[in-house]
Amino acid sequence: MMIDKRYQGKGYGQLAFEKMLMDIEKMPYGEAKYVTLFYHTSNAKAKTLYASFGFEDTGIIQDHSMLAIKHLDKQITLAH
């Protein structure tokens, strides 16, 4: 998911990400135990955003991107 630079900093990405995670938690596509994603290692804002939703860095880096994981047995923390 990418938010155009003109619309960044307005909360659109955070809201969209929150809604996406809520949909995944409902498991309409089948049961899942975790969600993973990659973010660029130099993107501190992305790291902070994903951590606020319960994602943890795995220490696995591929092409300058960190693999982060969120275990779904934990409650989603809604960012405000």
Secondary structure, DSSP 8 states (H G I E B T S, - for coil): ----GGGTTSSHHHHHHHHHHHHHHH-TT---SEEEEEEETT-HHHHHHHHHTT-EEEEEEETTEEEEEEETTS------
